[in-house]
Amino acid sequence: MSFEALGLHASILKAIAEAGYTQPTPVQQEAVPAAILGRDLLVSSQTGSGKTAAFMLPSLHKFASAEAAPAGAKTANQERQSAKARGERPRFAAATPKMLVLTPTRELALQVTTATDKYGAFMRRVKAVSILGGMPYPKQMQLLARNPEILVATPGRLIDHMESGKINFSQLEVLVLDEADRMLDMGFIDDIEKIIAATPDTRQTMLFSATLDGVVGNMARRITRDPMVIQIASTTTKHENIQQRVHFVDDLSHKNRMLDHLLRDTTIDQAVVFTATKRDADTLADRLTIAGFTAAALHGDMHQGARNRTLNALRRGQVQVLVATDVAARGIDVPTITHVFNYDLPKFPEDYVHRIGRTGRAGRNGLAISLVNHAENMNVKRIERFTKQLIPVDVIEGLEPKKSAAAPRTSRKPAGWKPGTNRNGNGKGSGGAKPGQRTFSKPSGPHKDGSARRSFGNS
């Protein structure tokens, strides 16, 4: 099926063609025609399935097909200019968006806004802005003063502007809850309920979630009218293009030497290393930088400007290793990420799926490696039960754990891999170290520019 067959407006077809999109994904094939007809949607699809376009393309089509604004109609900014001309003190007119997209994180909100700008590149009258925590209020006031048609926001900051009278949803036509399950997990249920209560009953509602069960399902039934349910693929779907494996480690020193060795893999283009805490992300990023890697941290305590600079540097290839907390597990779409490392296992199996989904984007192959202490073996089994997929255990010669796994969970090894070898098949390790000793192993690979790296050693 082609995008033309979906019945999209000519200006949108031109934009997505220039963006290099040729065929709609399965979720887009089902969601776009139904949304164009005005149906409420409940959609369950895995990360990377193209869900942003699934709700944004039909909404942009709706706005592009709408009649021009009535003669004499003024924007909020024009009203203020007229007031100045009359010698009156201009008043702030509340923004009246036609579409609202709620997202759990700032990164995902910015990604949605960027995608919207791309899809609507040839639409003159449609503007999309992001309202996020961490962004200065004066900047947000400037954005709202444009009275944008499309508002992408995180729930907390949106509530602030609603309560201060800066946003009015009386003209809202489309409401989208993106990654609704994640928003509920983060405790936004009350904010979401308050926001929904402020929108017209006539709105079109589209809810996207990894699961449509439990609390998410109950809320979905309450806020939609005769919704069309689309289930393309659940979070338990195997990532066929992502190779997964586990390396058992004895202690933190062993884990650091293992990560140092693995990051020297010359096949790595860019990698994301996930840690459990913000502090660990900062510490590990600093140690990797000292060891010669181009590394940077990303977590929720960083100001939005710093987070944006880090993500832009990642997209431009200026950062090879991003060390992040789960704030980055959703909303980062960088096709050149070839490897994901779980320095710490996530608390929930669902987060494991979203973490490894940062690689293998756009049909490419990826590799996901988890560094696991023996005491965490049950967490690995929990992930395997959730994904219905066994994760092979691998051992690197020279970095073998002192304690071997209780029993092999699978005899299946990743394609092209041999026991005791790294990804390059050279079987070299980084050597051992005594407890408390800071070591610098012999580099197993140079920088791409030819300069040498050193190990970041023990912690």
C-alpha positions in Angstrom: 0.0 0.0 0.0 1.2 3.5 -0.8 0.6 6.8 1.2 -1.5 8.0 -1.8 -3.9 5.1 -1.2 -4.5 6.4 2.4 -6.2 9.5 0.9 -3.9 12.1 2.4 -3.8 15.7 1.3 -1.4 16.6 -1.5 0.7 18.9 0.6 1.3 16.1 3.1 2.1 13.6 0.4 4.7 16.0 -0.9 6.3 16.4 2.5 6.5 12.7 3.4 7.9 11.9 -0.1 10.7 14.5 0.4 11.3 13.0 3.8 12.0 9.7 2.1 9.0 7.7 3.2 7.7 5.3 0.6 5.3 2.9 2.2 3.2 3.2 5.4 3.9 0.9 8.3 1.2 -1.6 9.4 -0.1 0.7 12.2 -0.3 3.6 9.7 -2.2 1.5 7.2 -4.9 0.8 9.8 -5.0 4.0 11.8 -4.7 6.7 9.2 -7.9 5.9 7.1 -9.9 5.4 10.3 -8.7 8.6 11.8 -9.4 10.6 8.6 -13.0 9.4 9.0 -13.1 10.8 12.5 -13.0 7.5 14.4 -11.7 7.4 18.0 -8.8 5.0 18.2 -7.2 2.7 20.8 -3.9 1.6 19.4 -1.4 -0.9 20.8 1.9 -1.1 18.9 5.5 -1.6 19.7 8.1 1.2 19.8 9.5 2.2 16.4 6.3 1.1 14.6 5.6 4.6 13.2 2.8 5.6 15.6 3.6 9.3 15.5 2.7 9.5 11.8 -0.3 7.3 12.5 -2.0 10.0 14.5 -0.3 13.1 13.1 -0.8 12.5 9.4 -4.6 12.2 9.6 -4.8 15.3 11.9 -2.7 17.4 9.5 -4.9 16.1 6.6 -8.0 17.4 8.5 -6.4 20.8 9.0 -5.2 21.1 5.4 -8.6 20.2 4.1 -10.4 22.7 6.3 -11.8 25.9 4.9 -9.8 29.1 5.1 -10.3 31.3 8.2 -13.3 33.6 7.9 -12.5 37.1 6.5 -11.6 39.5 9.3 -10.6 36.7 11.7 -7.6 37.7 13.8 -4.9 35.7 15.5 -4.1 36.4 19.1 -0.9 38.2 18.0 -2.9 40.4 15.6 -5.3 41.3 18.4 -2.4 42.5 20.5 -1.0 44.5 17.7 -4.4 46.2 17.2 -4.6 47.0 20.9 -1.2 48.7 20.7 -2.3 50.7 17.7 -5.3 51.9 19.7 -3.1 52.9 22.6 -4.4 50.2 24.8 -2.4 47.9 26.9 -2.5 44.5 25.1 -3.9 41.6 27.1 -2.7 38.1 26.8 -5.2 36.1 24.8 -5.4 32.4 25.8 -4.1 30.0 23.2 -6.9 27.9 21.6 -5.2 24.9 20.0 -7.1 22.6 17.7 -5.0 19.5 18.6 -3.4 18.4 21.8 -0.8 15.6 22.1 0.1 14.5 25.6 3.4 12.7 26.1 5.2 11.3 29.2 8.6 12.8 28.5 10.1 16.0 27.2 12.2 14.0 24.7 9.1 12.3 23.2 7.3 15.7 23.0 10.2 17.3 21.1 10.3 14.3 18.8 6.6 14.6 18.0 7.0 18.3 17.4 9.9 17.8 15.0 8.0 15.1 13.1 5.0 17.4 12.8 7.1 20.1 11.3 8.4 17.6 8.8 5.0 16.3 7.8 3.5 19.8 7.6 6.4 21.4 5.8 4.1 22.6 3.0 1.2 23.7 5.1 1.4 27.4 5.6 -1.2 27.9 8.4 -0.4 25.1 10.8 2.1 25.6 13.6 3.1 23.1 16.3 4.8 24.0 19.6 6.1 22.0 22.6 5.1 23.0 26.2 7.5 21.2 28.6 8.8 21.2 32.1 12.4 22.6 32.2 11.7 25.2 29.5 11.7 28.8 30.7 8.2 30.3 31.1 9.0 33.4 29.0 9.9 31.2 26.1 6.7 29.2 26.5 4.6 32.4 26.7 6.1 33.4 23.4 5.2 30.1 21.8 1.6 30.3 23.2 1.3 33.8 21.9 1.4 32.4 18.4 -1.8 30.6 19.1 -0.6 27.3 17.6 -3.0 24.9 16.0 -1.1 21.9 17.5 0.1 21.7 21.1 2.5 19.0 22.2 2.9 18.9 26.0 3.8 17.0 29.1 0.9 16.9 31.6 2.5 18.7 34.5 3.5 21.9 32.7 0.3 21.9 30.7 -1.7 22.0 33.9 0.3 25.1 35.1 -0.7 27.0 32.0 -4.3 25.9 32.1 -4.7 27.1 35.7 -3.2 30.5 34.9 -5.6 30.9 32.0 -3.0 30.8 29.2 -4.6 27.9 27.4 -8.3 27.3 26.5 -9.4 24.0 25.0 -12.9 25.1 23.9 -11.9 24.8 20.3 -10.0 21.5 20.6 -10.8 19.0 17.8 -8.3 16.2 18.4 -6.8 14.8 21.6 -3.9 12.3 21.5 -2.5 10.4 24.4 0.9 9.1 23.3 2.3 6.2 25.4 -0.6 6.4 27.8 0.7 3.5 29.8 3.9 5.3 30.5 2.1 8.4 31.7 0.0 6.4 34.1 3.2 4.6 35.4 4.7 8.0 36.1 1.7 9.1 38.2 0.0 11.5 35.7 -3.4 10.0 36.1 -4.9 13.0 38.0 -3.4 15.5 35.6 -4.7 13.6 32.6 -8.2 13.4 34.0 -8.2 17.2 34.7 -6.9 17.9 31.2 -9.5 15.7 29.5 -12.3 17.3 31.6 -11.3 20.7 30.1 -11.8 19.5 26.5 -15.0 19.3 24.5 -17.0 16.1 24.4 -17.1 16.4 20.6 -13.3 15.9 20.3 -11.7 13.0 18.4 -9.6 10.9 20.8 -6.7 8.7 19.9 -4.9 6.7 22.6 -1.6 4.9 21.9 -0.2 2.5 24.5 2.0 -0.6 24.8 -0.9 -2.3 26.4 -4.7 -1.8 26.5 -5.3 -3.8 29.6 -5.8 -2.8 33.3 -5.8 0.8 34.3 -5.0 2.0 30.7 -7.9 0.0 29.3 -10.4 1.4 32.0 -9.4 4.9 31.2 -9.5 4.3 27.5 -13.1 3.1 27.6 -14.1 6.2 29.6 -12.6 8.8 27.4 -13.5 7.4 23.9 -16.7 6.9 21.9 -17.1 3.7 20.0 -13.4 3.4 19.4 -11.7 1.3 16.8 -9.2 -1.0 18.5 -6.0 -1.6 16.6 -3.4 -4.1 17.9 -0.5 -4.3 15.5 2.1 -5.9 17.8 2.4 -6.1 21.6 5.5 -5.3 23.6 6.2 -9.0 23.8 6.9 -9.2 20.0 10.4 -10.4 19.3 12.9 -7.9 18.0 14.0 -10.1 15.2 16.5 -7.6 14.0 18.1 -7.1 17.4 20.6 -9.6 18.7 20.4 -10.0 22.5 22.8 -11.5 25.0 23.8 -11.6 28.6 27.2 -11.3 30.2 27.4 -12.3 33.9 29.7 -10.2 36.1 31.1 -10.8 39.5 31.2 -7.3 40.9 31.3 -3.6 39.9 35.0 -3.8 39.0 34.3 -6.7 36.7 31.3 -5.0 35.1 33.4 -1.9 34.3 36.2 -3.9 32.7 33.5 -5.8 30.7 31.9 -2.6 29.5 35.2 -1.0 28.6 36.1 -4.1 26.5 32.7 -4.2 24.7 32.7 -0.5 23.9 36.0 -1.0 22.0 34.1 -3.0 19.4 35.0 -1.4 16.1 31.5 -2.2 14.7 29.9 0.2 17.1 28.6 3.4 15.4 26.8 4.8 18.4 25.7 3.2 21.6 23.4 3.9 24.5 24.4 2.7 28.0 21.5 2.5 30.5 22.0 3.0 34.2 19.6 2.8 37.1 20.3 6.3 38.6 21.1 9.8 37.4 24.2 9.9 39.6 25.5 6.7 38.0 24.8 8.1 34.5 26.9 11.2 35.3 29.7 9.2 36.9 29.9 6.6 34.2 29.9 9.2 31.4 32.8 11.0 33.1 34.8 7.8 33.4 34.2 6.9 29.8 35.3 10.4 28.7 38.5 10.0 30.7 39.0 6.6 29.0 38.9 8.3 25.6 35.3 7.7 24.5 33.2 10.6 23.3 30.5 10.1 25.9 27.7 12.2 27.4 25.0 11.7 30.1 21.3 12.2 29.7 18.8 12.2 32.6 15.9 14.0 34.1 17.9 16.4 36.4 19.4 18.1 33.4 18.0 21.4 32.2 16.1 21.2 29.0 18.7 23.2 27.1 21.4 20.8 28.2 19.3 17.8 27.2 18.6 19.3 23.8 22.2 20.0 23.2 23.1 16.4 24.1 20.5 14.9 21.9 21.5 17.1 19.0 25.1 16.1 19.5 24.0 12.5 19.4 22.1 12.9 16.2 25.0 14.8 14.6 27.4 11.9 15.5 29.4 14.0 17.9 28.6 11.7 20.8 29.4 8.0 20.4 28.3 6.7 23.8 25.2 8.1 25.5 24.8 7.1 29.1 21.2 7.5 30.1 18.5 6.7 32.6 15.1 5.4 31.5 14.1 8.9 30.6 15.8 8.1 27.3 14.2 4.7 26.8 11.3 6.3 24.9 11.4 9.1 22.4 14.9 8.8 21.1 15.0 7.8 17.4 18.5 7.8 16.1 19.0 5.2 13.3 22.8 5.1 13.8 22.5 3.6 17.3 23.9 0.2 16.7 24.3 -1.1 20.3 22.4 -0.8 23.6 24.1 -1.8 26.9 22.1 -2.5 30.1 24.8 -1.5 32.6 21.9 -1.9 35.1 18.8 -4.0 34.4 15.6 -2.0 34.4 13.0 -2.5 37.2 10.3 -3.6 34.8 10.4 -6.0 31.8 8.5 -3.5 29.7 11.3 -1.0 30.1 13.8 -3.6 28.8 11.8 -3.8 25.6 11.8 -0.1 25.2 15.5 0.2 26.0 16.6 -2.3 23.4 14.2 -0.7 20.9 16.6 2.3 20.7 18.7 0.2 18.4 17.6 -1.7 15.3 15.7 1.3 14.1 14.3 1.8 10.6 14.9 -1.9 9.7 18.5 -1.9 10.6 20.2 -4.6 12.8 21.2 -3.9 16.4 22.8 -5.6 19.4 21.6 -5.4 23.0 23.9 -6.6 25.8 23.0 -6.8 29.5 25.7 -6.9 32.2 24.1 -8.9 34.9 25.2 -9.8 38.4 24.5 -13.4 39.4 22.0 -12.3 42.0 19.9 -10.7 39.2 19.4 -14.0 37.3 15.7 -14.0 38.3 15.3 -10.6 36.7 16.6 -11.9 33.4 14.2 -14.8 33.6 11.4 -12.4 34.2 12.3 -10.5 31.1 12.5 -13.7 29.1 9.0 -14.7 30.3 7.7 -11.3 29.3 9.2 -11.3 25.9 8.7 -15.0 25.4 12.3 -15.1 24.1 15.4 -16.7 25.7 18.5 -14.5 25.9 21.8 -16.3 25.2 24.6 -16.1 27.8 28.0 -15.3 26.4 31.5 -15.4 27.9 34.6 -13.4 26.8 37.9 -15.1 27.1 39.9 -13.3 29.8 36.8 -11.8 31.3 35.1 -14.9 32.5 33.0 -14.6 35.7 34.4 -16.5 38.6 31.0 -18.0 39.2 29.3 -19.6 36.2 25.6 -19.4 35.5 23.6 -22.0 37.5 22.4 -23.7 34.3 22.4 -22.7 30.6 18.9 -21.4 29.7 19.5 -22.0 26.1 22.0 -23.6 23.8 21.2 -21.1 21.1 23.9 -18.6 20.4 23.6 -15.4 18.4 24.3 -16.0 14.7 27.9 -15.5 13.8 29.1 -15.7 17.4 31.4 -18.2 19.0 31.9 -18.8 22.7 34.8 -16.9 24.1 35.0 -14.3 21.4 34.0 -10.7 21.2 31.9 -9.3 18.3 35.1 -9.2 16.1 35.8 -12.8 16.9 39.3 -12.1 18.2 38.7 -13.7 21.6 40.7 -10.9 23.4 39.8 -9.7 26.9 40.9 -6.8 29.0 42.6 -8.8 31.7 41.8 -9.1 35.4 42.3 -6.8 38.5 42.5 -7.2 42.2 39.7 -5.8 44.3 40.1 -2.1 44.8 42.9 -1.8 42.2 42.5 0.8 39.5 43.6 -0.7 36.2 44.1 0.5 32.7 43.9 -2.4 30.3 45.6 -2.6 27.0 43.2 -1.0 24.4 41.7 -3.5 22.0 40.9 -0.9 19.5 41.8 2.7 18.7 39.5 5.7 18.2 38.0 6.0 14.7 40.5 8.9 14.3 43.4 6.5 15.1 44.2 7.8 18.6 44.4 5.3 21.5 41.9 4.8 24.3 42.6 3.6 27.8 40.3 1.7 30.1 38.2 3.5 32.6 39.2 0.7 35.0 37.6 0.0 38.4 35.1 2.2 40.1 
